[in-house]
Amino acid sequence: MNGMMDLLAGGKLSVGNCLVLMVMLLPSMVSYALPFGFVTATLLTVGGMATDREFIALKGSGVSPLKIFSSILFLASLGVLLSLVVNFHYAPRAISKVKSKIQNIIREEPLRFVTPKKFIREFPGYIIFVKDLDQNRLQDFHIWELDEQEKVASYIYARSGTLTYDIGKQALILTLLQGTVEKVLKEGKYMPLISFEQFSLDLPLKDILRKTQIRKKIRHMTLAEMITLLERSKQEGDLEKQMEVQVNMQTQCAMAFSIISLVLITLPLSARWHHKGASLNTVIALLVCIIYYFIMMILSFLSKRPEWYPNLIIWLPNIILQILGIWQWRRMNRH
């Protein structure tokens, strides 16, 4: 998502393309949206019942809190199943499709990487200036090639040029027409080297699109891909990779089961808070989920410390929330 926003801010993606990509990424947001949605719905529903004194009437009729909340817990269980399917299948596939879509956009609209009358410094080793764009042809090229010390080593001028995308090289191919190449000497002097009718220059996109070019991250793999990687790492004896895969698998499961955990802790609390307002309940739900995700993010850093059993510790927030929730239920049932 950050890489996509960077491309949009730099003018490499149109607003329309960015909206399409965000829609394609919706499955990857389900693991965060479902717990928040269930917590908000629980606060609104149970808070409203508590405010209207419906609990007192139901308990007076001999209905236990477990029976009152059984339908919510059943729906939360369905949410866990849905989240598991999305986390292990649809979300990773959506992320892969987004990366492929970005590649297609770059191939179809390579001219977005060159803005006329603006110094372009995004390609390592070059500073590029183009005076004008006329019917998909760039006019009046000025290119300064930099050395390892980021000093100008040579200067290229061309009357015009075209820009295409090479999917094999993962680079933009700049074809310059009718120009010269000069070597930069000391004290700002230039020495002519060659004149050319046509000259091609590769502009790698590794730095600009590094988030879409790097190898697939484990957390973006499907369950089948993670199992395959786990088996391969076992054969190779790579204990660090094994633990990393296991932690990611357990994290995806724990995130799905967080729906049950958050609902369990929210049910008795919402019955006591007696809040019926949607805005306040939404803020409370957001705070509860943020705290949970923050703790999960901290625990995920332990994947590099196998001696701490991070694949088991990642379940600690769920276990604590469920114990607290059941304890609150028992107290509420006694009173």
C-alpha positions as CSV (number, residue, x, y, z in Angstrom):
1,M,0.0,0.0,0.0
2,N,2.8,2.4,0.9
3,G,4.5,1.7,-2.5
4,M,1.3,2.4,-4.3
5,M,0.8,5.7,-2.5
6,D,4.4,6.7,-3.4
7,L,3.7,6.0,-7.1
8,L,0.5,8.0,-6.9
9,A,2.2,11.0,-5.2
10,G,5.0,10.9,-7.8
11,G,2.5,10.9,-10.7
12,K,3.4,7.4,-11.8
13,L,-0.1,6.2,-11.2
14,S,-3.3,8.0,-12.2
15,V,-6.0,8.4,-9.5
16,G,-8.3,6.0,-11.5
17,N,-5.6,3.3,-11.5
18,C,-5.0,3.8,-7.8
19,L,-8.7,3.4,-7.0
20,V,-8.8,0.2,-9.0
21,L,-5.7,-1.2,-7.2
22,M,-7.3,-0.2,-3.8
23,V,-10.4,-2.2,-4.7
24,M,-8.3,-5.1,-5.7
25,L,-6.6,-4.9,-2.2
26,L,-9.9,-5.2,-0.3
27,P,-9.5,-8.9,0.5
28,S,-6.2,-8.2,2.2
29,M,-7.9,-5.8,4.6
30,V,-10.5,-8.3,5.7
31,S,-8.3,-9.6,8.6
32,Y,-8.4,-6.1,10.1
33,A,-11.9,-5.1,9.1
34,L,-13.7,-8.1,10.4
35,P,-12.6,-7.9,14.0
36,F,-13.3,-4.1,14.0
37,G,-16.8,-4.7,12.5
38,F,-17.7,-7.4,15.0
39,V,-16.5,-5.3,18.0
40,T,-18.4,-2.2,16.7
41,A,-21.6,-4.3,16.1
42,T,-21.3,-5.9,19.6
43,L,-20.9,-2.5,21.3
44,L,-23.8,-1.0,19.5
45,T,-26.2,-4.0,19.9
46,V,-25.3,-5.0,23.5
47,G,-24.9,-1.4,24.6
48,G,-28.3,-0.6,23.3
49,M,-29.8,-3.6,25.1
50,A,-28.2,-2.6,28.3
51,T,-29.3,1.0,28.0
52,D,-32.9,-0.1,27.4
53,R,-32.8,-2.5,30.4
54,E,-33.5,-5.5,28.2
55,F,-30.9,-7.6,30.1
56,I,-32.7,-7.1,33.4
57,A,-36.0,-8.3,31.8
58,L,-34.3,-11.3,30.1
59,K,-32.4,-12.4,33.2
60,G,-35.6,-11.9,35.2
61,S,-37.2,-14.5,32.9
62,G,-34.5,-17.0,33.7
63,V,-32.4,-16.5,30.4
64,S,-28.7,-16.7,31.1
65,P,-26.2,-14.3,29.5
66,L,-24.8,-17.3,27.5
67,K,-28.1,-17.8,25.8
68,I,-28.5,-14.1,25.2
69,F,-25.1,-13.8,23.5
70,S,-25.1,-17.3,21.8
71,S,-26.2,-15.8,18.4
72,I,-23.3,-13.2,18.5
73,L,-20.8,-15.9,19.3
74,F,-22.1,-18.1,16.5
75,L,-21.8,-15.2,14.0
76,A,-18.3,-14.5,15.3
77,S,-17.4,-18.2,14.7
78,L,-18.5,-17.8,11.1
79,G,-16.4,-14.7,10.9
80,V,-13.3,-16.7,12.0
81,L,-13.9,-19.2,9.3
82,L,-14.3,-16.5,6.7
83,S,-11.1,-14.7,7.9
84,L,-9.1,-18.0,7.7
85,V,-10.1,-18.5,4.1
86,V,-9.3,-14.9,3.2
87,N,-6.0,-14.8,5.1
88,F,-4.6,-18.0,3.6
89,H,-6.0,-17.8,0.1
90,Y,-7.8,-14.7,-1.2
91,A,-5.6,-12.0,0.4
92,P,-2.3,-13.3,-0.8
93,R,-3.7,-13.8,-4.3
94,A,-5.1,-10.2,-4.3
95,I,-1.6,-8.8,-3.4
96,S,0.0,-10.8,-6.2
97,K,-2.6,-9.5,-8.7
98,V,-2.0,-5.9,-7.5
99,K,1.7,-6.3,-8.1
100,S,1.0,-7.7,-11.6
101,K,-1.4,-4.9,-12.3
102,I,1.2,-2.3,-11.4
103,Q,3.6,-3.9,-13.9
104,N,1.0,-3.8,-16.6
105,I,0.2,-0.1,-15.9
106,I,3.9,0.8,-16.2
107,R,4.2,-1.1,-19.4
108,E,1.1,0.6,-20.9
109,E,2.0,4.1,-19.6
110,P,5.8,4.4,-19.4
111,L,5.6,8.2,-20.2
112,R,4.3,8.8,-16.7
113,F,7.9,8.4,-15.5
114,V,9.1,11.5,-17.4
115,T,7.6,14.9,-16.6
116,P,8.5,17.7,-19.1
117,K,10.3,20.7,-17.8
118,K,11.3,19.0,-14.5
119,F,14.6,17.5,-13.4
120,I,14.1,13.8,-12.8
121,R,16.4,12.2,-10.2
122,E,14.6,9.0,-9.5
123,F,16.8,6.8,-11.7
124,P,20.1,5.9,-10.0
125,G,23.1,7.4,-11.8
126,Y,21.2,9.9,-13.9
127,I,19.6,13.3,-13.9
128,I,17.2,13.8,-16.7
129,F,15.5,16.9,-18.1
130,V,13.0,16.9,-21.0
131,K,11.7,20.1,-22.5
132,D,8.5,19.0,-24.1
133,L,6.2,16.0,-24.9
134,D,4.7,15.9,-28.4
135,Q,2.4,13.0,-29.4
136,N,4.1,10.4,-27.2
137,R,7.6,11.6,-28.3
138,L,9.8,13.4,-25.9
139,Q,11.6,16.5,-27.3
140,D,14.9,18.1,-26.3
141,F,16.6,15.7,-24.0
142,H,19.4,16.6,-21.5
143,I,20.9,13.7,-19.5
144,W,23.7,14.0,-16.9
145,E,25.4,10.7,-16.0
146,L,26.7,10.5,-12.5
147,D,29.8,8.6,-11.1
148,E,30.0,6.8,-7.8
149,Q,30.6,10.0,-6.0
150,E,27.4,11.4,-7.4
151,K,29.4,13.9,-9.6
152,V,28.6,14.5,-13.3
153,A,30.8,12.2,-15.4
154,S,29.2,12.7,-18.9
155,Y,26.5,14.7,-20.6
156,I,24.1,13.4,-23.3
157,Y,21.9,15.6,-25.5
158,A,19.3,14.4,-28.0
159,R,16.8,16.2,-30.1
160,S,14.0,13.7,-29.3
161,G,13.4,10.2,-27.9
162,T,10.9,7.5,-27.1
163,L,10.2,5.6,-23.9
164,T,9.1,1.9,-23.7
165,Y,8.9,-0.7,-21.0
166,D,10.9,-3.9,-21.2
167,I,9.3,-6.5,-18.9
168,G,12.3,-8.9,-19.2
169,K,14.8,-6.3,-18.0
170,Q,12.3,-4.7,-15.6
171,A,13.4,-1.4,-17.0
172,L,12.4,1.6,-19.1
173,I,14.2,1.7,-22.4
174,L,15.0,5.2,-23.5
175,T,15.7,5.5,-27.2
176,L,17.4,8.8,-28.0
177,L,17.5,10.2,-31.6
178,Q,20.0,12.6,-33.1
179,G,22.3,13.6,-30.3
180,T,25.8,13.9,-28.8
181,V,27.7,12.5,-25.9
182,E,30.3,14.7,-24.0
183,K,32.7,13.8,-21.2
184,V,32.7,16.2,-18.3
185,L,36.3,17.4,-17.4
186,K,37.4,19.3,-14.4
187,E,36.4,23.0,-14.0
188,G,33.1,22.4,-15.8
189,K,34.6,21.8,-19.2
190,Y,33.2,19.3,-21.7
191,M,35.0,17.2,-24.3
192,P,32.9,15.9,-27.2
193,L,33.0,12.1,-27.6
194,I,30.5,10.9,-30.2
195,S,27.5,11.9,-32.2
196,F,24.7,9.4,-32.8
197,E,21.6,9.0,-34.8
198,Q,20.1,6.5,-32.3
199,F,21.2,5.5,-28.8
200,S,19.4,3.4,-26.2
201,L,19.6,3.7,-22.5
202,D,18.2,1.4,-19.9
203,L,16.6,3.0,-16.8
204,P,16.1,0.3,-14.2
205,L,13.0,0.5,-12.0
206,K,14.4,-1.5,-9.1
207,D,14.5,1.5,-6.7
208,I,11.2,3.1,-7.9
209,L,9.2,-0.1,-7.8
210,R,11.2,-2.0,-5.2
211,K,8.0,-3.0,-3.3
212,T,6.7,-4.8,-6.4
213,Q,10.1,-6.2,-7.6
214,I,11.3,-7.9,-4.5
215,R,10.7,-11.6,-3.9
216,K,7.4,-12.7,-2.5
217,K,7.2,-12.2,1.3
218,I,6.1,-15.1,3.4
219,R,3.2,-13.1,4.8
220,H,1.9,-12.6,1.3
221,M,2.0,-16.4,0.5
222,T,-1.0,-18.7,0.3
223,L,-1.3,-21.6,2.8
224,A,-0.2,-24.0,0.1
225,E,2.9,-21.9,-0.7
226,M,3.8,-21.6,3.0
227,I,3.5,-25.4,3.4
228,T,5.8,-25.9,0.4
229,L,8.3,-23.4,1.7
230,L,8.2,-25.1,5.2
231,E,8.9,-28.5,3.7
232,R,11.8,-27.2,1.7
233,S,13.3,-25.4,4.6
234,K,13.1,-28.6,6.7
235,Q,15.0,-30.5,4.0
236,E,17.6,-27.8,3.8
237,G,17.9,-27.7,7.6
238,D,17.1,-23.9,7.7
239,L,15.7,-23.5,11.2
240,E,15.4,-19.8,11.0
241,K,13.3,-20.0,7.8
242,Q,11.2,-22.8,9.4
243,M,10.4,-20.6,12.4
244,E,9.6,-17.6,10.2
245,V,7.1,-19.6,8.2
246,Q,5.5,-21.1,11.3
247,V,5.2,-17.7,12.9
248,N,3.5,-16.3,9.9
249,M,1.1,-19.3,9.7
250,Q,0.3,-18.9,13.4
251,T,-0.1,-15.2,13.0
252,Q,-2.7,-15.6,10.3
253,C,-4.6,-18.1,12.4
254,A,-4.4,-15.9,15.5
255,M,-5.6,-12.8,13.6
256,A,-8.7,-14.8,12.5
257,F,-9.4,-16.1,16.0
258,S,-9.1,-12.5,17.3
259,I,-12.7,-12.1,16.3
260,I,-13.8,-14.5,19.0
261,S,-11.3,-13.1,21.5
262,L,-12.4,-9.5,21.0
263,V,-16.1,-10.3,21.0
264,L,-15.6,-12.3,24.2
265,I,-14.0,-9.3,26.0
266,T,-16.4,-6.8,24.4
267,L,-19.7,-8.5,25.3
268,P,-19.5,-8.1,29.1
269,L,-17.9,-4.7,28.9
270,S,-20.5,-3.3,26.6
271,A,-23.2,-4.7,28.9
272,R,-21.7,-2.7,31.7
273,W,-20.8,0.6,29.8
274,H,-24.4,1.2,28.7
275,H,-23.4,3.2,25.7
276,K,-25.9,3.5,22.8
277,G,-24.2,6.2,20.7
278,A,-22.7,5.0,17.4
279,S,-19.8,7.5,17.4
280,L,-18.5,6.7,20.9
281,N,-18.9,2.9,20.4
282,T,-16.9,3.1,17.1
283,V,-14.1,5.0,18.9
284,I,-14.0,2.4,21.7
285,A,-14.0,-0.5,19.1
286,L,-11.2,1.2,17.2
287,L,-9.1,1.6,20.4
288,V,-9.6,-2.0,21.4
289,C,-8.5,-3.2,17.9
290,I,-5.5,-0.9,17.7
291,I,-4.2,-2.1,21.1
292,Y,-4.6,-5.7,20.0
293,Y,-2.9,-5.1,16.6
294,F,-0.1,-3.2,18.3
295,I,0.6,-6.1,20.6
296,M,0.5,-8.6,17.7
297,M,3.0,-6.4,15.8
298,I,5.4,-6.3,18.7
299,L,5.2,-10.1,19.1
300,S,5.8,-10.7,15.4
301,F,9.3,-9.3,15.8
302,L,10.1,-12.4,17.9
303,S,10.2,-14.5,14.8
304,K,14.0,-14.1,14.7
305,R,14.2,-15.5,18.3
306,P,13.3,-19.2,18.1
307,E,14.4,-19.8,21.7
308,W,11.4,-17.7,22.8
309,Y,8.9,-20.0,20.9
310,P,7.3,-17.1,18.9
311,N,5.0,-19.5,17.1
312,L,3.3,-20.1,20.5
313,I,3.7,-16.6,22.1
314,I,1.8,-15.1,19.1
315,W,-1.4,-16.7,20.7
316,L,-0.8,-15.0,24.0
317,P,-3.1,-11.9,23.3
318,N,-6.0,-14.2,22.3
319,I,-5.6,-16.4,25.3
320,I,-5.5,-13.4,27.7
321,L,-8.5,-11.8,26.1
322,Q,-10.5,-15.0,26.2
323,I,-9.6,-15.6,29.9
324,L,-10.6,-12.0,30.8
325,G,-13.8,-12.3,28.8
326,I,-14.9,-15.6,30.4
327,W,-14.1,-14.1,33.8
328,Q,-16.2,-11.1,33.1
329,W,-19.0,-13.3,31.9
330,R,-19.0,-15.3,35.2
331,R,-19.1,-12.2,37.2
332,M,-21.9,-10.8,35.2
333,N,-23.8,-14.1,35.4
334,R,-23.5,-14.1,39.2
335,H,-24.9,-10.6,39.5
